[in-house]
Amino acid sequence: MTDFESKSLAQLHELASDAGIDGFRRLRREDLIDKLDGGSDAPSSPDGGESDPAGDEQGRPRRRRSRGGRDRSRRDGGDRESRGGGDRESRGGGDRESRGGGDRESRGSGDREPRGQREPRGQRSQEKPEAEPELTEVTGVLDVLPRGSGLLKAESVAEAGVYVSPAQIRRCQLRSGDEVSGPVRPARRGERRPSLVRVEKVNGEPPQDERGTAFDGLTPIAPHRHIPLKVESDDVLARSVDLLAPLAFGQRVLVEAQPRSGRTSFLRSIAKSIAAGTDESTVTVLLVDERPEEVTAWTREVPNVEIAAAPADLGAHEQIRVAERALAKVKRQAEAGEDVVIIVDSLTRLGNAYGDAGAVKPFFGTGRELEEEGAGSVTVIATALWGSPGDQAVMDAVHTTENATIRLDSSLAAAGVKPALDVKSCAISGQEAVLNENEIDAVRRLRAELKDMEPVPAAARLVELIKGSDSNEELLSKL
């Protein structure tokens, strides 16, 4: 036998056509090889070719039936030759290759493998499973959106944040401002953000079945716990405040500050003193529309406080989002029992970002001492830029809601007086709940000594008294 076995069916058809073998396209591969090899004595079909291998024992061709069991030749009015005027080549205008499909080999599969050697169909179609994405542990502050989903903001993830599903928010009773921790998977095709896989911790604790009362449902009471300030003997700024407007947990302190009155130095001194005075309180500084270099200076000079920065290079909408996220976090901390001090610089710029001075009221009004056991407090120390555009509208919005006032005067700063405190304008309401009787009497004597002086001599006298004593307790005892 020749090497016909190694040839494809298309090649065998071509050889059969050249050899003038009739009906070669109806022959099986083995019969066609025998014909080409000259060794076949198979009976011929009535048309001179070999019998149809699909015929019965007597060589009669079997009828091909449609799905309905009817003979196609009868339904179409004749056998295949009568319909097409000849064999298959005549119907199609040529062999299978000319009709676009080619035979099985020409369609790309070659000689078909024996059935027992083929791969199972499921195995052939099964693709290799994709590798599991690498998960990253993330801790961030949650911002619940109006539609019920949320975004987790963290320094370790992109600015767009991490997606938190509504189901996770409902199941764990999450609120805006919660500090949420858990594994995060990368964004899949078509997704804009990475997604939180599960909630492992909420505000440092495992999720609870029932959460306590929300901040707005807790009971506010008058401030009565004095905030201890750790100050150096020569820290005139912090000692002056502790004398004229002593701070208490839950206060709303309005700092009226003219431009170039030493506002930033004053706030940094207060932040350092509060953070160093007690380990139980948390200090957050919210900087709105501040110069970027000032944000850097805050971070470096007061490293032990949290900085929530919405600098001047952000749009107004994003500045508002940063401010609202910081405020929501402060509320969650107070719910959990922390004493939180938030320093806002400034309410005037925040009102400008909103385009509405009245929008600052929720920020300033958040300050309160909470009565419920296990709850903490929020102390707000916020500046209003006195003498700048929009200042009067902000002053009017928060007027009468403050329980402590501190005024910084640029004329005093220009005269070289530090701190540039307007002694007569600094005041506190409810000091009886914060100071004892001896302290109250001493402070009254100090105010009586300074009230008849002009602003510059009064401030200078206060500085002299402070520098002449090692502590405020010593100063008051001498009065």
C-alpha positions in Angstrom: 0.0 0.0 0.0 1.3 3.5 -0.8 1.5 6.5 1.5 -2.2 7.4 1.0 -2.8 6.8 4.7 -0.7 9.9 5.6 -2.7 12.2 3.3 -5.6 14.3 4.3 -9.0 13.7 2.9 -8.8 16.8 0.8 -5.6 15.5 -0.8 -7.3 12.1 -1.4 -10.2 13.8 -3.2 -7.8 15.7 -5.4 -6.0 12.5 -6.4 -9.3 10.7 -7.0 -10.5 13.5 -9.2 -7.3 13.3 -11.3 -7.7 9.5 -11.5 -11.2 9.9 -12.8 -12.9 7.9 -10.0 -16.6 8.5 -10.2 -18.6 9.3 -7.0 -15.4 9.6 -4.9 -16.9 12.1 -2.6 -19.4 9.5 -1.3 -16.8 7.0 -0.4 -15.4 6.5 3.0 -11.7 7.2 3.6 -10.7 3.5 3.7 -12.7 2.7 0.5 -11.2 5.7 -1.3 -7.7 4.6 -0.4 -8.4 1.1 -1.7 -9.8 2.6 -5.0 -6.7 4.8 -5.4 -4.5 1.8 -4.6 -6.3 -0.3 -7.1 -7.2 -3.0 -4.6 -11.0 -2.6 -4.2 -13.5 -4.9 -5.8 -16.5 -3.3 -4.1 -19.7 -3.4 -6.1 -20.6 -0.4 -8.1 -23.7 1.7 -7.6 -26.3 1.9 -10.3 -24.8 5.1 -11.6 -21.4 3.3 -12.1 -19.9 4.3 -8.9 -19.6 2.3 -5.7 -22.5 1.7 -3.4 -23.4 4.2 -0.8 -21.8 3.1 2.4 -24.9 4.4 4.2 -27.1 1.9 2.2 -28.7 -1.3 3.5 -27.5 -4.8 3.0 -28.8 -4.9 -0.6 -27.0 -1.8 -1.6 -30.1 0.4 -1.7 -29.5 3.9 -0.5 -31.2 4.7 2.8 -33.7 7.5 2.8 -32.7 10.6 4.6 -35.5 11.9 6.8 -36.2 15.3 8.1 -37.0 16.0 11.7 -40.6 15.2 11.0 -39.7 11.8 9.6 -40.5 12.6 6.0 -38.3 11.8 3.1 -36.5 15.0 1.9 -36.5 13.7 -1.7 -40.2 13.2 -1.7 -40.9 16.5 0.0 -38.6 18.4 -2.4 -39.8 16.6 -5.5 -37.0 14.3 -6.4 -33.7 12.9 -5.4 -30.6 15.0 -4.9 -29.6 14.7 -8.5 -33.0 15.9 -9.8 -32.9 18.9 -7.4 -29.4 19.9 -8.3 -29.0 18.6 -11.7 -26.2 16.2 -10.8 -24.1 15.2 -7.9 -23.0 17.4 -5.0 -20.4 19.2 -7.0 -23.1 20.3 -9.5 -25.4 21.6 -6.8 -22.8 23.7 -5.1 -20.9 24.9 -8.2 -17.9 22.8 -7.1 -16.7 20.8 -4.2 -16.9 21.7 -0.5 -13.9 23.9 -0.7 -15.6 26.1 -3.3 -18.6 26.5 -1.1 -16.5 28.1 1.6 -16.5 25.4 4.3 -14.0 22.9 2.9 -13.9 19.4 4.2 -13.3 18.6 7.8 -9.5 18.8 7.4 -9.6 22.0 5.6 -11.6 23.5 8.4 -8.7 23.2 10.7 -9.1 20.0 12.5 -7.1 17.5 10.4 -7.8 13.8 10.7 -10.1 13.3 13.6 -8.7 11.5 16.5 -10.1 8.1 17.5 -13.0 8.6 19.9 -11.2 6.9 22.7 -8.3 9.2 22.5 -10.2 12.5 22.6 -10.3 14.8 25.7 -13.5 15.0 27.5 -15.6 17.8 26.2 -15.8 19.6 29.6 -12.0 19.4 29.9 -11.4 20.8 26.5 -13.7 23.8 27.1 -12.5 24.5 30.7 -10.2 27.4 31.0 -7.7 27.8 33.8 -9.3 29.6 36.8 -8.1 33.1 37.4 -5.8 33.6 40.4 -7.4 34.9 43.6 -6.8 38.7 43.9 -4.4 39.8 46.6 -6.3 41.4 49.5 -5.0 44.4 51.4 -5.9 45.4 54.9 -7.2 49.0 55.1 -8.4 51.2 57.9 -10.3 54.4 56.9 -13.1 56.8 57.8 -16.5 55.9 56.3 -18.6 58.3 54.3 -22.2 57.0 53.9 -23.7 58.2 50.6 -27.4 59.2 50.1 -28.1 56.0 48.2 -27.0 53.7 51.1 -23.6 52.7 49.9 -20.4 54.1 51.3 -16.8 55.2 50.6 -13.9 54.4 52.8 -11.3 57.2 52.8 -7.7 56.2 53.8 -4.2 57.5 53.1 -3.2 54.0 51.8 -5.8 53.9 49.0 -6.6 56.0 46.0 -8.4 59.3 46.4 -11.6 57.7 45.0 -11.8 55.6 48.1 -13.0 52.0 48.8 -16.5 51.0 48.0 -18.6 49.7 50.9 -21.9 47.9 50.0 -25.3 48.9 51.5 -25.6 45.4 52.9 -22.4 45.8 54.9 -23.6 49.2 56.2 -26.9 47.8 57.3 -25.6 44.6 58.8 -22.9 46.3 60.9 -25.1 49.5 61.5 -22.3 51.7 60.2 -22.5 55.5 60.4 -20.7 58.3 58.6 -17.4 58.9 60.5 -16.9 55.4 61.7 -13.3 54.1 61.5 -13.7 50.8 59.6 -11.0 48.2 59.1 -11.1 45.1 56.9 -9.6 43.4 53.8 -10.0 45.1 50.4 -9.9 43.5 47.0 -8.8 45.3 43.8 -11.4 46.7 41.4 -12.6 44.2 38.8 -13.2 44.9 35.2 -15.8 47.7 34.9 -15.5 48.8 38.5 -14.3 52.2 39.5 -13.0 51.5 43.0 -11.7 48.6 45.1 -14.2 47.0 47.4 -14.3 46.1 51.1 -14.6 42.3 51.4 -15.8 42.3 55.0 -16.0 44.5 58.1 -13.6 43.3 60.7 -13.5 46.3 63.1 -15.6 49.4 63.8 -13.8 52.1 65.7 -11.2 49.6 66.8 -13.7 47.0 68.1 -15.4 44.0 66.4 -18.8 44.8 64.9 -21.6 44.6 67.5 -25.2 43.3 67.0 -26.6 46.4 68.7 -25.0 49.9 68.6 -25.6 52.6 71.2 -27.6 55.7 70.7 -26.4 58.0 68.0 -24.7 61.4 68.9 -27.8 63.5 68.1 -29.9 61.3 70.5 -27.6 61.8 73.5 -28.3 64.4 76.2 -26.1 67.6 76.3 -25.3 69.2 79.6 -23.3 72.2 80.7 -19.5 71.9 80.6 -18.1 71.3 84.0 -14.8 69.4 83.7 -11.7 71.7 83.4 -9.4 70.7 80.5 -5.9 70.4 82.0 -3.3 72.2 80.0 0.3 71.2 80.2 2.3 74.4 79.5 5.8 75.6 80.0 6.2 78.5 82.4 7.1 80.8 79.6 4.1 79.8 77.4 2.3 83.1 77.7 -0.4 82.2 75.1 -1.7 79.1 76.8 -1.4 80.5 80.3 -3.3 83.6 79.3 -6.2 81.5 78.0 -6.2 79.4 81.1 -6.6 82.6 83.2 -9.1 84.6 81.2 -11.2 81.9 79.5 -10.4 78.5 81.1 -11.3 75.6 78.8 -13.7 72.8 79.7 -14.8 69.6 78.0 -17.9 70.3 75.9 -17.4 74.0 75.4 -18.0 76.0 72.2 -15.1 78.5 72.1 -15.3 81.3 69.6 -11.9 82.9 68.7 -12.5 86.2 67.0 -9.2 87.0 65.2 -8.2 89.9 63.0 -5.7 89.2 60.1 -2.1 89.2 61.3 -3.1 89.0 65.0 -1.1 85.8 65.6 -4.0 83.4 65.1 -2.0 80.5 63.9 0.6 80.7 66.7 -2.2 80.9 69.2 -4.0 77.8 67.9 -0.8 75.7 67.7 0.0 76.6 71.3 -3.4 75.6 72.5 -3.4 72.4 70.5 0.0 71.4 72.0 -1.0 72.2 75.5 -4.3 70.2 75.3 -2.6 67.2 73.6 0.1 67.1 76.3 -2.2 67.8 79.2 -4.2 64.6 79.1 -3.8 61.2 77.4 -7.6 60.7 77.5 -8.5 63.4 75.0 -8.1 63.5 71.3 -7.3 66.6 69.4 -8.3 67.1 65.7 -7.4 70.2 63.7 -9.6 71.1 60.7 -7.9 73.5 58.3 -10.2 75.0 55.7 -8.9 76.8 52.6 -5.5 77.1 54.3 -2.3 77.6 52.3 -0.6 74.2 51.6 2.6 75.2 53.3 0.7 76.0 56.5 -0.7 72.5 56.5 2.8 71.1 56.3 3.9 73.4 59.1 1.0 72.2 61.3 1.9 68.6 60.6 5.6 69.1 61.6 5.1 71.4 64.6 2.2 69.6 66.2 2.8 65.9 65.3 0.7 64.4 68.1 -2.6 65.8 66.8 -4.7 64.7 63.8 -4.8 67.1 60.9 -7.9 67.1 58.6 -6.8 69.4 55.8 -8.9 71.0 53.1 -6.3 73.3 51.7 -6.8 76.1 49.2 -5.9 73.9 46.2 -9.1 71.9 46.7 -12.4 73.0 45.2 -15.2 74.2 47.5 -17.2 70.9 47.2 -14.2 68.8 48.2 -13.4 71.2 51.1 -16.9 70.7 52.4 -16.6 66.9 52.1 -13.4 66.9 54.2 -14.9 69.1 56.8 -18.1 67.0 57.1 -16.1 63.8 57.3 -14.0 65.2 60.1 -17.1 66.3 62.0 -18.8 62.9 61.6 -15.7 61.1 62.9 -15.7 63.4 66.0 -19.3 62.5 66.7 -18.5 58.8 66.5 -15.6 59.2 68.9 -17.8 61.0 71.4 -20.4 58.2 71.1 -17.7 55.7 72.0 -16.7 57.7 75.2 -13.8 59.8 74.0 -13.3 63.5 74.9 -12.6 65.1 71.6 -11.3 68.6 70.9 -11.8 69.9 67.4 -10.0 73.1 66.4 -11.6 74.7 63.3 -9.7 77.3 61.3 -11.8 78.9 60.2 -15.6 79.2 60.3 -15.5 82.2 57.9 -13.7 80.2 55.2 -16.0 77.2 55.7 -19.0 79.5 55.3 -17.4 80.8 52.0 -17.0 77.2 50.8 -20.7 76.5 51.5 -21.8 79.9 50.1 -24.0 80.2 53.1 -22.8 81.5 56.5 -25.6 79.6 58.3 -24.1 76.3 57.2 -21.4 76.7 59.9 -23.9 76.4 62.7 -23.8 72.5 62.8 -20.0 72.6 63.1 -19.9 75.1 66.0 -23.1 73.7 67.7 -21.6 70.2 67.9 -19.7 71.1 71.0 -21.3 69.6 74.1 -20.8 67.5 77.2 -22.8 64.3 77.1 -24.7 63.0 80.1 -25.1 59.3 79.3 -22.7 56.9 81.0 -20.0 55.8 78.6 -20.4 58.8 76.4 -17.7 61.5 76.0 -17.7 65.1 74.9 -16.9 67.3 71.9 -15.1 70.6 72.5 -15.1 73.1 69.6 -12.5 75.8 69.4 -13.3 77.7 66.2 -11.9 80.9 64.7 -13.9 83.6 62.9 -11.9 86.0 60.9 -12.8 89.4 62.3 -12.4 92.2 59.7 -12.5 89.9 56.6 -15.3 89.5 53.9 -18.3 87.6 55.3 -17.1 87.8 58.9 -20.2 89.6 60.2 -22.6 87.0 58.7 -20.6 84.2 60.4 -20.6 86.1 63.7 -24.3 86.5 63.5 -24.8 82.8 62.7 -23.0 81.6 65.8 -23.7 84.6 68.1 -25.1 83.6 71.6 -24.3 79.9 71.0 -20.7 80.2 72.3 -19.9 79.7 76.0 -16.4 81.1 75.8 -15.0 84.0 73.8 -11.4 84.9 73.0 -10.4 88.0 70.9 -7.1 88.6 69.1 -6.4 92.2 68.1 -4.0 93.0 65.3 -3.2 96.4 66.7 -1.8 94.7 69.8 0.3 92.4 67.6 1.6 95.4 65.7 2.6 97.0 69.0 4.7 93.9 69.8 2.4 92.5 72.5 2.2 88.7 72.6 -0.3 87.3 73.0 -2.4 89.9 71.3 -5.4 89.3 73.6 -8.0 91.9 74.1 -8.3 91.3 77.8 -11.7 93.0 78.2 -13.3 90.9 75.5 -12.2 87.5 76.7 -15.0 85.9 78.7 -16.5 82.6 79.8 -20.0 81.7 80.9 -20.6 79.2 83.6 -17.1 79.5 85.1 -18.6 78.5 88.5 -18.9 75.0 87.2 -15.3 74.9 85.9 -13.3 76.7 88.7 -13.4 76.5 92.4 -14.3 79.4 94.6 -10.7 80.5 95.3 -9.8 80.5 91.6 -12.9 82.4 90.8 -12.1 85.1 93.4 -8.5 85.4 92.1 -9.6 85.7 88.5 -12.1 88.5 89.4 -9.3 90.4 91.2 -7.1 90.1 88.1 -9.9 91.3 85.8 -10.6 94.2 88.1 -7.0 95.3 87.9 -6.9 95.2 84.1 -10.4 96.5 83.2 -9.6 100.2 83.5 -6.5 100.0 81.4 -6.2 100.6 77.6 -5.9 97.4 75.5 -2.1 97.7 75.0 -1.2 98.4 78.7 -3.6 95.7 79.9 -2.1 93.1 77.7 1.4 94.1 78.7 0.5 93.9 82.4 -0.9 90.4 81.9 2.3 89.3 80.3 4.3 90.8 83.1 2.3 88.9 85.7 2.7 85.6 83.8 6.4 85.9 83.4 6.8 86.8 87.0 5.4 83.4 88.2 6.1 79.8 87.4 2.5 78.7 87.1 -1.0 80.2 87.1 -1.7 78.7 90.5 1.2 80.7 91.9 0.1 83.9 90.0 -3.5 83.6 91.4 -2.3 83.0 94.9 -0.4 86.3 94.9 -3.4 88.3 93.8 
